[in-house]
Amino acid sequence: MINNASCTPRFAHFHHPHYHPAYPPISLCPTLLLPRPSLYSLLRPRSPHFRPSLPLMTTPQAATEDSTQPSTRTVRVVVKGRVQGVFYRNWTVENAVQLGLKGWVRNKRDGSVEALFSGNPDAVQEMEQRCRRGPPDAMVTGLQVFPTSDDPGSGFERKRTE
């Protein structure tokens, strides 16, 4: 049984304009008396089948392990909006390297950003989705994706404005 006597409001002397003695404030104390889990149960290792599943593409090595899909997809992407002066290119390089992609990124004179991504099809698709959001200060208003057969090079680089 819950002991409501210990749950008297701490600010009983406070007079709220809608306070009436016949309708005392509702106390949330009974909900705070739930049993707490032990520290051990919070910190103990969980069995592997309860771990959240990781995305298929977590490391560059994972890009070469899946042989059921085409080995490489290459696309050219044009990103429009407030994408220059907000570290969009640096952000793109970091994300592309994290996903194990090859290619490049550069600013265009018209204010857009252009990039070439090549690698595992899932990783390329993930990069397209990331580009739709961009870094925190960017405001992406448009994203165009074009399949291409251009050579992506051997890594991922930041190119000069064109």
C-alpha positions in Angstrom: 0.0 0.0 0.0 1.2 3.5 -0.8 1.8 5.9 2.0 0.4 9.2 0.8 1.1 10.9 4.1 4.7 11.4 3.0 3.7 12.9 -0.3 2.4 16.2 1.0 3.1 18.9 -1.6 6.4 20.7 -0.6 4.9 24.1 -1.5 1.7 23.8 0.5 2.1 27.4 1.7 1.9 28.6 -2.0 -1.5 29.9 -2.9 -2.3 29.4 -6.5 -5.2 31.5 -7.9 -7.1 28.3 -8.7 -6.3 26.5 -5.4 -9.2 25.4 -3.3 -8.9 23.4 -0.1 -11.6 21.0 -1.2 -9.5 20.2 -4.2 -5.9 19.7 -3.1 -3.1 19.5 -5.7 -2.6 16.1 -7.2 0.6 14.5 -5.9 2.8 12.5 -8.2 4.5 10.7 -5.4 2.8 7.4 -5.9 4.3 7.1 -9.3 7.7 7.8 -7.9 7.5 4.8 -5.6 8.0 2.2 -8.3 10.6 -0.4 -7.7 14.0 0.7 -9.0 16.2 -1.8 -10.9 19.4 -2.6 -9.3 22.6 -1.1 -10.5 23.8 -4.5 -11.4 20.9 -5.2 -13.7 21.5 -1.9 -15.5 25.2 -2.5 -16.0 25.4 -6.2 -16.6 26.3 -7.4 -20.1 23.3 -8.4 -22.2 23.1 -11.5 -24.3 24.0 -10.9 -28.0 20.5 -11.5 -29.3 19.2 -8.5 -27.4 21.7 -6.1 -28.9 20.3 -3.6 -31.4 21.2 -4.7 -34.9 23.8 -2.6 -36.6 23.4 -1.2 -40.2 24.8 -3.4 -42.9 27.4 -0.7 -43.8 29.4 0.2 -40.7 33.0 -0.1 -41.9 34.7 0.2 -45.3 35.6 -3.5 -45.1 31.9 -4.4 -45.0 31.5 -2.9 -48.5 33.5 -5.8 -49.9 31.9 -8.6 -47.9 28.4 -8.7 -49.5 28.6 -10.6 -52.8 24.8 -10.8 -53.5 24.6 -7.3 -54.9 26.4 -5.6 -57.8 29.9 -4.8 -56.5 29.9 -1.1 -57.3 27.5 1.8 -58.0 28.7 5.2 -59.1 26.6 8.4 -59.1 27.1 12.1 -59.6 25.1 14.2 -57.1 24.3 17.9 -57.3 23.1 19.5 -54.0 21.4 22.9 -54.0 20.4 25.3 -51.2 22.6 26.9 -48.6 25.4 24.4 -49.0 28.5 26.6 -49.4 30.2 28.2 -46.5 28.7 25.7 -44.0 31.5 23.0 -44.2 29.4 20.9 -46.6 32.5 19.6 -48.5 34.4 18.7 -45.3 31.3 17.0 -44.0 30.9 15.1 -47.3 34.5 13.9 -47.2 34.1 12.6 -43.6 30.9 10.8 -44.4 32.1 9.3 -47.6 35.3 8.0 -46.0 33.3 6.6 -43.1 31.1 4.7 -45.6 34.2 3.4 -47.6 33.3 5.4 -50.8 35.6 6.6 -53.5 35.1 9.9 -55.4 35.2 13.6 -54.9 33.3 16.7 -53.8 33.6 20.3 -55.0 31.8 23.6 -54.9 30.2 24.9 -58.2 30.2 28.6 -59.2 26.4 28.6 -59.2 26.4 28.0 -55.4 25.7 24.3 -55.5 27.9 21.4 -54.4 28.7 18.5 -56.8 30.0 15.1 -55.7 30.8 11.7 -57.2 30.2 8.7 -55.0 31.3 5.2 -56.0 31.3 2.0 -53.9 28.9 -0.5 -52.4 25.3 0.2 -53.6 24.0 0.4 -50.0 26.7 2.8 -49.0 26.1 5.0 -52.0 22.4 5.1 -51.2 23.1 5.9 -47.6 25.4 8.8 -48.7 22.6 10.1 -50.9 20.3 10.1 -47.9 22.9 11.9 -45.8 23.4 14.5 -48.5 19.7 15.3 -48.4 20.1 16.4 -44.8 23.7 17.7 -44.9 25.7 19.1 -42.0 23.9 21.0 -39.2 24.3 24.5 -40.7 23.3 23.5 -44.3 19.8 24.1 -45.8 19.4 21.6 -48.6 16.6 22.5 -51.0 17.3 20.1 -53.8 19.3 16.9 -54.6 19.8 15.5 -58.1 21.3 12.1 -58.6 22.7 10.9 -61.9 24.2 7.4 -62.6 27.6 7.8 -64.2 30.5 5.7 -65.4 33.1 8.4 -64.4 36.3 7.2 -62.8 36.1 7.9 -59.0 39.8 7.6 -58.4 41.4 5.6 -55.6 40.1 7.5 -52.5 37.8 10.3 -51.6 39.0 13.9 -52.1 37.9 17.5 -52.0 38.4 19.2 -55.3 38.7 22.9 -56.2 35.7 25.0 -57.2 34.6 24.6 -60.8 
